[in-house]
Amino acid sequence: MEDQCLENQLLRPTSKASLKGHLLYALYSHLLKFESIYPNETPPVRYLDKDKEPIYPRDKVVTLCSKANMVKRSKNSNG
């Protein structure tokens, strides 16, 4: 019984606070400066009850980097 409650809480977060840093889901408002949802057409898994804010799967969150950072990374991996 206790395992089912824990599993339900993990799978169905009900508040913004419980979604912050969640392993499976992400809110757009909680993304960091260099993070985004990709592809942009990703449909939300569901909506947060109170605010009607879309909840996205965490595996669709990608880290963005600038062209300069990509050049730095390529130089570091070659050397």
PDB file of N, CA, C and O in Angstrom, chain B, residues numbered from 101:
ATOM      1  N   MET B 101       0.816  -1.193   0.000  1.00  0.00           N
ATOM      2  CA  MET B 101       0.000   0.000   0.000  1.00  0.00           C
ATOM      3  C   MET B 101       0.864   1.262   0.000  1.00  0.00           C
ATOM      4  O   MET B 101       0.611   2.206  -0.749  1.00  0.00           O
ATOM      5  N   GLU B 102       1.882   1.257   0.851  1.00  0.00           N
ATOM      6  CA  GLU B 102       2.764   2.412   0.939  1.00  0.00           C
ATOM      7  C   GLU B 102       3.539   2.616  -0.358  1.00  0.00           C
ATOM      8  O   GLU B 102       3.778   3.749  -0.775  1.00  0.00           O
ATOM      9  N   ASP B 103       3.933   1.505  -0.997  1.00  0.00           N
ATOM     10  CA  ASP B 103       4.659   1.596  -2.263  1.00  0.00           C
ATOM     11  C   ASP B 103       3.796   2.231  -3.346  1.00  0.00           C
ATOM     12  O   ASP B 103       4.291   3.008  -4.162  1.00  0.00           O
ATOM     13  N   GLN B 104       2.506   1.902  -3.356  1.00  0.00           N
ATOM     14  CA  GLN B 104       1.612   2.477  -4.354  1.00  0.00           C
ATOM     15  C   GLN B 104       1.483   3.977  -4.165  1.00  0.00           C
ATOM     16  O   GLN B 104       1.444   4.721  -5.146  1.00  0.00           O
ATOM     17  N   CYS B 105       1.415   4.435  -2.924  1.00  0.00           N
ATOM     18  CA  CYS B 105       1.320   5.873  -2.655  1.00  0.00           C
ATOM     19  C   CYS B 105       2.568   6.597  -3.142  1.00  0.00           C
ATOM     20  O   CYS B 105       2.478   7.654  -3.767  1.00  0.00           O
ATOM     21  N   LEU B 106       3.722   6.026  -2.855  1.00  0.00           N
ATOM     22  CA  LEU B 106       4.973   6.634  -3.310  1.00  0.00           C
ATOM     23  C   LEU B 106       5.044   6.660  -4.825  1.00  0.00           C
ATOM     24  O   LEU B 106       5.467   7.655  -5.413  1.00  0.00           O
ATOM     25  N   GLU B 107       4.640   5.586  -5.452  1.00  0.00           N
ATOM     26  CA  GLU B 107       4.659   5.507  -6.908  1.00  0.00           C
ATOM     27  C   GLU B 107       3.717   6.535  -7.518  1.00  0.00           C
ATOM     28  O   GLU B 107       4.069   7.185  -8.503  1.00  0.00           O
ATOM     29  N   ASN B 108       2.529   6.691  -6.952  1.00  0.00           N
ATOM     30  CA  ASN B 108       1.572   7.681  -7.455  1.00  0.00           C
ATOM     31  C   ASN B 108       2.104   9.093  -7.309  1.00  0.00           C
ATOM     32  O   ASN B 108       1.909   9.918  -8.202  1.00  0.00           O
ATOM     33  N   GLN B 109       2.773   9.390  -6.199  1.00  0.00           N
ATOM     34  CA  GLN B 109       3.346  10.715  -6.009  1.00  0.00           C
ATOM     35  C   GLN B 109       4.442  10.986  -7.030  1.00  0.00           C
ATOM     36  O   GLN B 109       4.563  12.103  -7.533  1.00  0.00           O
ATOM     37  N   LEU B 110       5.235   9.975  -7.337  1.00  0.00           N
ATOM     38  CA  LEU B 110       6.297  10.136  -8.322  1.00  0.00           C
ATOM     39  C   LEU B 110       5.718  10.343  -9.715  1.00  0.00           C
ATOM     40  O   LEU B 110       6.195  11.185 -10.477  1.00  0.00           O
ATOM     41  N   LEU B 111       4.693   9.576 -10.040  1.00  0.00           N
ATOM     42  CA  LEU B 111       4.137   9.618 -11.387  1.00  0.00           C
ATOM     43  C   LEU B 111       3.158  10.762 -11.607  1.00  0.00           C
ATOM     44  O   LEU B 111       2.997  11.222 -12.738  1.00  0.00           O
ATOM     45  N   ARG B 112       2.502  11.232 -10.549  1.00  0.00           N
ATOM     46  CA  ARG B 112       1.468  12.258 -10.698  1.00  0.00           C
ATOM     47  C   ARG B 112       1.691  13.412  -9.733  1.00  0.00           C
ATOM     48  O   ARG B 112       0.918  13.568  -8.788  1.00  0.00           O
ATOM     49  N   PRO B 113       2.725  14.227  -9.940  1.00  0.00           N
ATOM     50  CA  PRO B 113       2.908  15.373  -9.056  1.00  0.00           C
ATOM     51  C   PRO B 113       1.743  16.345  -9.207  1.00  0.00           C
ATOM     52  O   PRO B 113       1.207  16.521 -10.301  1.00  0.00           O
ATOM     53  N   THR B 114       1.357  16.974  -8.094  1.00  0.00           N
ATOM     54  CA  THR B 114       0.160  17.807  -8.116  1.00  0.00           C
ATOM     55  C   THR B 114       0.436  19.284  -7.850  1.00  0.00           C
ATOM     56  O   THR B 114      -0.486  20.098  -7.898  1.00  0.00           O
ATOM     57  N   SER B 115       1.683  19.643  -7.572  1.00  0.00           N
ATOM     58  CA  SER B 115       1.984  21.045  -7.302  1.00  0.00           C
ATOM     59  C   SER B 115       3.251  21.462  -8.039  1.00  0.00           C
ATOM     60  O   SER B 115       4.040  20.621  -8.470  1.00  0.00           O
ATOM     61  N   LYS B 116       3.436  22.775  -8.178  1.00  0.00           N
ATOM     62  CA  LYS B 116       4.639  23.287  -8.830  1.00  0.00           C
ATOM     63  C   LYS B 116       5.889  22.887  -8.057  1.00  0.00           C
ATOM     64  O   LYS B 116       6.911  22.546  -8.653  1.00  0.00           O
ATOM     65  N   ALA B 117       5.808  22.928  -6.745  1.00  0.00           N
ATOM     66  CA  ALA B 117       6.963  22.596  -5.915  1.00  0.00           C
ATOM     67  C   ALA B 117       7.388  21.136  -6.108  1.00  0.00           C
ATOM     68  O   ALA B 117       8.582  20.834  -6.111  1.00  0.00           O
ATOM     69  N   SER B 118       6.432  20.244  -6.267  1.00  0.00           N
ATOM     70  CA  SER B 118       6.770  18.836  -6.443  1.00  0.00           C
ATOM     71  C   SER B 118       7.344  18.562  -7.839  1.00  0.00           C
ATOM     72  O   SER B 118       7.979  17.529  -8.051  1.00  0.00           O
ATOM     73  N   LEU B 119       7.128  19.469  -8.785  1.00  0.00           N
ATOM     74  CA  LEU B 119       7.667  19.300 -10.133  1.00  0.00           C
ATOM     75  C   LEU B 119       9.077  19.866 -10.286  1.00  0.00           C
ATOM     76  O   LEU B 119       9.768  19.552 -11.255  1.00  0.00           O
ATOM     77  N   LYS B 120       9.506  20.693  -9.340  1.00  0.00           N
ATOM     78  CA  LYS B 120      10.839  21.281  -9.418  1.00  0.00           C
ATOM     79  C   LYS B 120      11.874  20.177  -9.249  1.00  0.00           C
ATOM     80  O   LYS B 120      11.933  19.535  -8.200  1.00  0.00           O
ATOM     81  N   GLY B 121      12.689  19.953 -10.276  1.00  0.00           N
ATOM     82  CA  GLY B 121      13.715  18.917 -10.227  1.00  0.00           C
ATOM     83  C   GLY B 121      13.180  17.502 -10.337  1.00  0.00           C
ATOM     84  O   GLY B 121      13.893  16.554 -10.008  1.00  0.00           O
ATOM     85  N   HIS B 122      11.947  17.330 -10.787  1.00  0.00           N
ATOM     86  CA  HIS B 122      11.334  16.006 -10.916  1.00  0.00           C
ATOM     87  C   HIS B 122      12.084  15.187 -11.962  1.00  0.00           C
ATOM     88  O   HIS B 122      12.560  15.734 -12.957  1.00  0.00           O
ATOM     89  N   LEU B 123      12.188  13.888 -11.742  1.00  0.00           N
ATOM     90  CA  LEU B 123      12.945  13.018 -12.644  1.00  0.00           C
ATOM     91  C   LEU B 123      12.235  12.749 -13.969  1.00  0.00           C
ATOM     92  O   LEU B 123      12.891  12.523 -14.986  1.00  0.00           O
ATOM     93  N   LEU B 124      10.919  12.772 -13.967  1.00  0.00           N
ATOM     94  CA  LEU B 124      10.162  12.408 -15.169  1.00  0.00           C
ATOM     95  C   LEU B 124       9.509  13.583 -15.878  1.00  0.00           C
ATOM     96  O   LEU B 124       9.296  13.524 -17.089  1.00  0.00           O
ATOM     97  N   TYR B 125       9.186  14.651 -15.152  1.00  0.00           N
ATOM     98  CA  TYR B 125       8.422  15.752 -15.726  1.00  0.00           C
ATOM     99  C   TYR B 125       9.105  17.092 -15.509  1.00  0.00           C
ATOM    100  O   TYR B 125       9.924  17.244 -14.603  1.00  0.00           O
ATOM    101  N   ALA B 126       8.757  18.073 -16.358  1.00  0.00           N
ATOM    102  CA  ALA B 126       9.316  19.422 -16.232  1.00  0.00           C
ATOM    103  C   ALA B 126       8.264  20.460 -16.602  1.00  0.00           C
ATOM    104  O   ALA B 126       7.426  20.245 -17.478  1.00  0.00           O
ATOM    105  N   LEU B 127       8.333  21.577 -15.914  1.00  0.00           N
ATOM    106  CA  LEU B 127       7.523  22.741 -16.260  1.00  0.00           C
ATOM    107  C   LEU B 127       8.409  23.716 -17.016  1.00  0.00           C
ATOM    108  O   LEU B 127       9.592  23.854 -16.703  1.00  0.00           O
ATOM    109  N   TYR B 128       7.849  24.390 -18.003  1.00  0.00           N
ATOM    110  CA  TYR B 128       8.624  25.356 -18.767  1.00  0.00           C
ATOM    111  C   TYR B 128       9.153  26.466 -17.867  1.00  0.00           C
ATOM    112  O   TYR B 128      10.265  26.956 -18.067  1.00  0.00           O
ATOM    113  N   SER B 129       8.365  26.859 -16.885  1.00  0.00           N
ATOM    114  CA  SER B 129       8.771  27.948 -15.986  1.00  0.00           C
ATOM    115  C   SER B 129       9.926  27.544 -15.071  1.00  0.00           C
ATOM    116  O   SER B 129      10.580  28.416 -14.500  1.00  0.00           O
ATOM    117  N   HIS B 130      10.194  26.247 -14.916  1.00  0.00           N
ATOM    118  CA  HIS B 130      11.286  25.783 -14.060  1.00  0.00           C
ATOM    119  C   HIS B 130      12.573  25.503 -14.831  1.00  0.00           C
ATOM    120  O   HIS B 130      13.576  25.117 -14.230  1.00  0.00           O
ATOM    121  N   LEU B 131      12.563  25.688 -16.143  1.00  0.00           N
ATOM    122  CA  LEU B 131      13.764  25.418 -16.916  1.00  0.00           C
ATOM    123  C   LEU B 131      14.838  26.458 -16.619  1.00  0.00           C
ATOM    124  O   LEU B 131      14.529  27.615 -16.334  1.00  0.00           O
ATOM    125  N   LEU B 132      16.085  26.044 -16.686  1.00  0.00           N
ATOM    126  CA  LEU B 132      17.198  26.948 -16.463  1.00  0.00           C
ATOM    127  C   LEU B 132      17.438  27.819 -17.689  1.00  0.00           C
ATOM    128  O   LEU B 132      16.785  27.649 -18.719  1.00  0.00           O
ATOM    129  N   LYS B 133      18.373  28.747 -17.572  1.00  0.00           N
ATOM    130  CA  LYS B 133      18.637  29.733 -18.622  1.00  0.00           C
ATOM    131  C   LYS B 133      18.982  29.084 -19.964  1.00  0.00           C
ATOM    132  O   LYS B 133      18.535  29.551 -21.012  1.00  0.00           O
ATOM    133  N   PHE B 134      19.765  28.022 -19.937  1.00  0.00           N
ATOM    134  CA  PHE B 134      20.209  27.380 -21.171  1.00  0.00           C
ATOM    135  C   PHE B 134      19.518  26.046 -21.420  1.00  0.00           C
ATOM    136  O   PHE B 134      20.121  25.129 -21.977  1.00  0.00           O
ATOM    137  N   GLU B 135      18.268  25.933 -21.014  1.00  0.00           N
ATOM    138  CA  GLU B 135      17.479  24.733 -21.266  1.00  0.00           C
ATOM    139  C   GLU B 135      16.225  25.100 -22.049  1.00  0.00           C
ATOM    140  O   GLU B 135      15.714  26.216 -21.954  1.00  0.00           O
ATOM    141  N   SER B 136      15.743  24.130 -22.827  1.00  0.00           N
ATOM    142  CA  SER B 136      14.529  24.344 -23.597  1.00  0.00           C
ATOM    143  C   SER B 136      13.854  23.002 -23.858  1.00  0.00           C
ATOM    144  O   SER B 136      14.458  21.944 -23.686  1.00  0.00           O
ATOM    145  N   ILE B 137      12.603  23.064 -24.273  1.00  0.00           N
ATOM    146  CA  ILE B 137      11.866  21.870 -24.675  1.00  0.00           C
ATOM    147  C   ILE B 137      12.100  21.688 -26.167  1.00  0.00           C
ATOM    148  O   ILE B 137      11.850  22.605 -26.950  1.00  0.00           O
ATOM    149  N   TYR B 138      12.578  20.512 -26.567  1.00  0.00           N
ATOM    150  CA  TYR B 138      12.820  20.245 -27.974  1.00  0.00           C
ATOM    151  C   TYR B 138      12.292  18.871 -28.315  1.00  0.00           C
ATOM    152  O   TYR B 138      12.545  17.926 -27.568  1.00  0.00           O
ATOM    153  N   PRO B 139      11.580  18.720 -29.392  1.00  0.00           N
ATOM    154  CA  PRO B 139      11.148  19.713 -30.368  1.00  0.00           C
ATOM    155  C   PRO B 139      10.042  20.601 -29.802  1.00  0.00           C
ATOM    156  O   PRO B 139       9.351  20.233 -28.851  1.00  0.00           O
ATOM    157  N   ASN B 140       9.893  21.766 -30.403  1.00  0.00           N
ATOM    158  CA  ASN B 140       8.921  22.752 -29.915  1.00  0.00           C
ATOM    159  C   ASN B 140       7.483  22.247 -29.979  1.00  0.00           C
ATOM    160  O   ASN B 140       6.630  22.700 -29.216  1.00  0.00           O
ATOM    161  N   GLU B 141       7.218  21.324 -30.870  1.00  0.00           N
ATOM    162  CA  GLU B 141       5.859  20.801 -31.054  1.00  0.00           C
ATOM    163  C   GLU B 141       5.535  19.679 -30.071  1.00  0.00           C
ATOM    164  O   GLU B 141       4.503  19.023 -30.212  1.00  0.00           O
ATOM    165  N   THR B 142       6.388  19.448 -29.088  1.00  0.00           N
ATOM    166  CA  THR B 142       6.154  18.381 -28.119  1.00  0.00           C
ATOM    167  C   THR B 142       4.844  18.632 -27.381  1.00  0.00           C
ATOM    168  O   THR B 142       4.669  19.684 -26.768  1.00  0.00           O
ATOM    169  N   PRO B 143       3.933  17.683 -27.437  1.00  0.00           N
ATOM    170  CA  PRO B 143       2.672  17.875 -26.709  1.00  0.00           C
ATOM    171  C   PRO B 143       2.898  17.669 -25.211  1.00  0.00           C
ATOM    172  O   PRO B 143       3.683  16.807 -24.817  1.00  0.00           O
ATOM    173  N   PRO B 144       2.224  18.444 -24.385  1.00  0.00           N
ATOM    174  CA  PRO B 144       2.362  18.237 -22.941  1.00  0.00           C
ATOM    175  C   PRO B 144       1.768  16.901 -22.519  1.00  0.00           C
ATOM    176  O   PRO B 144       0.818  16.406 -23.126  1.00  0.00           O
ATOM    177  N   VAL B 145       2.344  16.328 -21.470  1.00  0.00           N
ATOM    178  CA  VAL B 145       1.831  15.072 -20.920  1.00  0.00           C
ATOM    179  C   VAL B 145       0.453  15.321 -20.318  1.00  0.00           C
ATOM    180  O   VAL B 145      -0.485  14.549 -20.520  1.00  0.00           O
ATOM    181  N   ARG B 146       0.358  16.412 -19.579  1.00  0.00           N
ATOM    182  CA  ARG B 146      -0.909  16.854 -19.006  1.00  0.00           C
ATOM    183  C   ARG B 146      -0.714  18.289 -18.527  1.00  0.00           C
ATOM    184  O   ARG B 146       0.346  18.878 -18.734  1.00  0.00           O
ATOM    185  N   TYR B 147      -1.729  18.845 -17.892  1.00  0.00           N
ATOM    186  CA  TYR B 147      -1.672  20.217 -17.400  1.00  0.00           C
ATOM    187  C   TYR B 147      -1.767  20.219 -15.879  1.00  0.00           C
ATOM    188  O   TYR B 147      -2.478  19.409 -15.284  1.00  0.00           O
ATOM    189  N   LEU B 148      -1.038  21.143 -15.265  1.00  0.00           N
ATOM    190  CA  LEU B 148      -1.105  21.308 -13.827  1.00  0.00           C
ATOM    191  C   LEU B 148      -2.500  21.802 -13.484  1.00  0.00           C
ATOM    192  O   LEU B 148      -2.978  22.763 -14.086  1.00  0.00           O
ATOM    193  N   ASP B 149      -3.150  21.172 -12.542  1.00  0.00           N
ATOM    194  CA  ASP B 149      -4.562  21.436 -12.238  1.00  0.00           C
ATOM    195  C   ASP B 149      -4.865  22.903 -11.950  1.00  0.00           C
ATOM    196  O   ASP B 149      -5.789  23.470 -12.533  1.00  0.00           O
ATOM    197  N   LYS B 150      -4.107  23.512 -11.071  1.00  0.00           N
ATOM    198  CA  LYS B 150      -4.437  24.859 -10.616  1.00  0.00           C
ATOM    199  C   LYS B 150      -4.206  25.915 -11.684  1.00  0.00           C
ATOM    200  O   LYS B 150      -5.088  26.728 -11.961  1.00  0.00           O
ATOM    201  N   ASP B 151      -3.021  25.906 -12.283  1.00  0.00           N
ATOM    202  CA  ASP B 151      -2.625  26.988 -13.183  1.00  0.00           C
ATOM    203  C   ASP B 151      -2.840  26.672 -14.657  1.00  0.00           C
ATOM    204  O   ASP B 151      -2.689  27.548 -15.508  1.00  0.00           O
ATOM    205  N   LYS B 152      -3.184  25.451 -14.959  1.00  0.00           N
ATOM    206  CA  LYS B 152      -3.325  25.003 -16.350  1.00  0.00           C
ATOM    207  C   LYS B 152      -2.011  25.155 -17.112  1.00  0.00           C
ATOM    208  O   LYS B 152      -2.008  25.369 -18.324  1.00  0.00           O
ATOM    209  N   GLU B 153      -0.886  25.043 -16.384  1.00  0.00           N
ATOM    210  CA  GLU B 153       0.431  25.118 -17.010  1.00  0.00           C
ATOM    211  C   GLU B 153       0.795  23.734 -17.545  1.00  0.00           C
ATOM    212  O   GLU B 153       0.619  22.740 -16.841  1.00  0.00           O
ATOM    213  N   PRO B 154       1.301  23.652 -18.789  1.00  0.00           N
ATOM    214  CA  PRO B 154       1.615  22.345 -19.370  1.00  0.00           C
ATOM    215  C   PRO B 154       2.812  21.672 -18.686  1.00  0.00           C
ATOM    216  O   PRO B 154       3.796  22.325 -18.338  1.00  0.00           O
ATOM    217  N   ILE B 155       2.701  20.363 -18.505  1.00  0.00           N
ATOM    218  CA  ILE B 155       3.773  19.551 -17.946  1.00  0.00           C
ATOM    219  C   ILE B 155       4.359  18.729 -19.090  1.00  0.00           C
ATOM    220  O   ILE B 155       3.637  18.015 -19.786  1.00  0.00           O
ATOM    221  N   TYR B 156       5.685  18.837 -19.279  1.00  0.00           N
ATOM    222  CA  TYR B 156       6.372  18.153 -20.375  1.00  0.00           C
ATOM    223  C   TYR B 156       7.211  16.999 -19.842  1.00  0.00           C
ATOM    224  O   TYR B 156       7.612  17.011 -18.679  1.00  0.00           O
ATOM    225  N   PRO B 157       7.480  15.996 -20.687  1.00  0.00           N
ATOM    226  CA  PRO B 157       8.375  14.920 -20.262  1.00  0.00           C
ATOM    227  C   PRO B 157       9.804  15.453 -20.100  1.00  0.00           C
ATOM    228  O   PRO B 157      10.263  16.247 -20.920  1.00  0.00           O
ATOM    229  N   ARG B 158      10.490  15.030 -19.070  1.00  0.00           N
ATOM    230  CA  ARG B 158      11.842  15.507 -18.781  1.00  0.00           C
ATOM    231  C   ARG B 158      12.823  15.122 -19.903  1.00  0.00           C
ATOM    232  O   ARG B 158      13.806  15.828 -20.130  1.00  0.00           O
ATOM    233  N   ASP B 159      12.565  14.017 -20.598  1.00  0.00           N
ATOM    234  CA  ASP B 159      13.494  13.606 -21.651  1.00  0.00           C
ATOM    235  C   ASP B 159      13.453  14.517 -22.877  1.00  0.00           C
ATOM    236  O   ASP B 159      14.294  14.380 -23.766  1.00  0.00           O
ATOM    237  N   LYS B 160      12.506  15.432 -22.944  1.00  0.00           N
ATOM    238  CA  LYS B 160      12.436  16.405 -24.045  1.00  0.00           C
ATOM    239  C   LYS B 160      13.141  17.716 -23.705  1.00  0.00           C
ATOM    240  O   LYS B 160      13.170  18.634 -24.526  1.00  0.00           O
ATOM    241  N   VAL B 161      13.715  17.813 -22.491  1.00  0.00           N
ATOM    242  CA  VAL B 161      14.463  19.004 -22.093  1.00  0.00           C
ATOM    243  C   VAL B 161      15.903  18.850 -22.600  1.00  0.00           C
ATOM    244  O   VAL B 161      16.569  17.855 -22.316  1.00  0.00           O
ATOM    245  N   VAL B 162      16.364  19.839 -23.345  1.00  0.00           N
ATOM    246  CA  VAL B 162      17.729  19.810 -23.879  1.00  0.00           C
ATOM    247  C   VAL B 162      18.503  21.022 -23.369  1.00  0.00           C
ATOM    248  O   VAL B 162      17.925  22.068 -23.074  1.00  0.00           O
ATOM    249  N   THR B 163      19.818  20.858 -23.271  1.00  0.00           N
ATOM    250  CA  THR B 163      20.690  21.959 -22.875  1.00  0.00           C
ATOM    251  C   THR B 163      21.202  22.641 -24.124  1.00  0.00           C
ATOM    252  O   THR B 163      21.761  21.993 -25.010  1.00  0.00           O
ATOM    253  N   LEU B 164      21.016  23.933 -24.196  1.00  0.00           N
ATOM    254  CA  LEU B 164      21.436  24.710 -25.352  1.00  0.00           C
ATOM    255  C   LEU B 164      22.851  25.220 -25.145  1.00  0.00           C
ATOM    256  O   LEU B 164      23.276  25.447 -24.012  1.00  0.00           O
ATOM    257  N   CYS B 165      23.576  25.399 -26.236  1.00  0.00           N
ATOM    258  CA  CYS B 165      24.892  26.027 -26.116  1.00  0.00           C
ATOM    259  C   CYS B 165      25.134  26.888 -27.358  1.00  0.00           C
ATOM    260  O   CYS B 165      24.609  26.617 -28.438  1.00  0.00           O
ATOM    261  N   SER B 166      25.928  27.911 -27.172  1.00  0.00           N
ATOM    262  CA  SER B 166      26.200  28.849 -28.262  1.00  0.00           C
ATOM    263  C   SER B 166      27.248  28.275 -29.208  1.00  0.00           C
ATOM    264  O   SER B 166      27.891  27.270 -28.905  1.00  0.00           O
ATOM    265  N   LYS B 167      27.406  28.911 -30.330  1.00  0.00           N
ATOM    266  CA  LYS B 167      28.403  28.481 -31.310  1.00  0.00           C
ATOM    267  C   LYS B 167      29.802  28.536 -30.695  1.00  0.00           C
ATOM    268  O   LYS B 167      30.622  27.650 -30.935  1.00  0.00           O
ATOM    269  N   ALA B 168      30.073  29.574 -29.904  1.00  0.00           N
ATOM    270  CA  ALA B 168      31.391  29.718 -29.265  1.00  0.00           C
ATOM    271  C   ALA B 168      31.663  28.552 -28.314  1.00  0.00           C
ATOM    272  O   ALA B 168      32.778  28.032 -28.277  1.00  0.00           O
ATOM    273  N   ASN B 169      30.662  28.144 -27.554  1.00  0.00           N
ATOM    274  CA  ASN B 169      30.844  27.015 -26.641  1.00  0.00           C
ATOM    275  C   ASN B 169      31.068  25.715 -27.397  1.00  0.00           C
ATOM    276  O   ASN B 169      31.839  24.865 -26.953  1.00  0.00           O
ATOM    277  N   MET B 170      30.406  25.553 -28.525  1.00  0.00           N
ATOM    278  CA  MET B 170      30.600  24.342 -29.319  1.00  0.00           C
ATOM    279  C   MET B 170      32.024  24.295 -29.860  1.00  0.00           C
ATOM    280  O   MET B 170      32.636  23.227 -29.892  1.00  0.00           O
ATOM    281  N   VAL B 171      32.562  25.443 -30.287  1.00  0.00           N
ATOM    282  CA  VAL B 171      33.940  25.496 -30.782  1.00  0.00           C
ATOM    283  C   VAL B 171      34.907  25.152 -29.650  1.00  0.00           C
ATOM    284  O   VAL B 171      35.867  24.413 -29.864  1.00  0.00           O
ATOM    285  N   LYS B 172      34.665  25.679 -28.446  1.00  0.00           N
ATOM    286  CA  LYS B 172      35.512  25.374 -27.295  1.00  0.00           C
ATOM    287  C   LYS B 172      35.507  23.883 -26.997  1.00  0.00           C
ATOM    288  O   LYS B 172      36.553  23.286 -26.742  1.00  0.00           O
ATOM    289  N   ARG B 173      34.326  23.294 -27.032  1.00  0.00           N
ATOM    290  CA  ARG B 173      34.215  21.847 -26.757  1.00  0.00           C
ATOM    291  C   ARG B 173      34.977  21.034 -27.791  1.00  0.00           C
ATOM    292  O   ARG B 173      35.650  20.064 -27.442  1.00  0.00           O
ATOM    293  N   SER B 174      34.881  21.417 -29.049  1.00  0.00           N
ATOM    294  CA  SER B 174      35.554  20.650 -30.089  1.00  0.00           C
ATOM    295  C   SER B 174      37.071  20.779 -29.954  1.00  0.00           C
ATOM    296  O   SER B 174      37.791  19.813 -30.208  1.00  0.00           O
ATOM    297  N   LYS B 175      37.568  21.946 -29.561  1.00  0.00           N
ATOM    298  CA  LYS B 175      39.010  22.118 -29.355  1.00  0.00           C
ATOM    299  C   LYS B 175      39.496  21.296 -28.185  1.00  0.00           C
ATOM    300  O   LYS B 175      40.587  20.727 -28.240  1.00  0.00           O
ATOM    301  N   ASN B 176      38.707  21.221 -27.124  1.00  0.00           N
ATOM    302  CA  ASN B 176      39.102  20.444 -25.951  1.00  0.00           C
ATOM    303  C   ASN B 176      39.100  18.949 -26.238  1.00  0.00           C
ATOM    304  O   ASN B 176      39.949  18.226 -25.717  1.00  0.00           O
ATOM    305  N   SER B 177      38.179  18.475 -27.042  1.00  0.00           N
ATOM    306  CA  SER B 177      38.119  17.044 -27.330  1.00  0.00           C
ATOM    307  C   SER B 177      39.187  16.624 -28.341  1.00  0.00           C
ATOM    308  O   SER B 177      39.587  15.460 -28.358  1.00  0.00           O
ATOM    309  N   ASN B 178      39.650  17.537 -29.174  1.00  0.00           N
ATOM    310  CA  ASN B 178      40.689  17.208 -30.158  1.00  0.00           C
ATOM    311  C   ASN B 178      42.081  17.194 -29.544  1.00  0.00           C
ATOM    312  O   ASN B 178      42.952  16.447 -29.988  1.00  0.00           O
ATOM    313  N   GLY B 179      42.291  18.020 -28.522  1.00  0.00           N
ATOM    314  CA  GLY B 179      43.623  18.196 -27.955  1.00  0.00           C
ATOM    315  C   GLY B 179      43.921  17.228 -26.917  1.00  0.00           C
ATOM    316  O   GLY B 179      45.010  17.252 -26.345  1.00  0.00           O
TER     317      GLY B 179
END
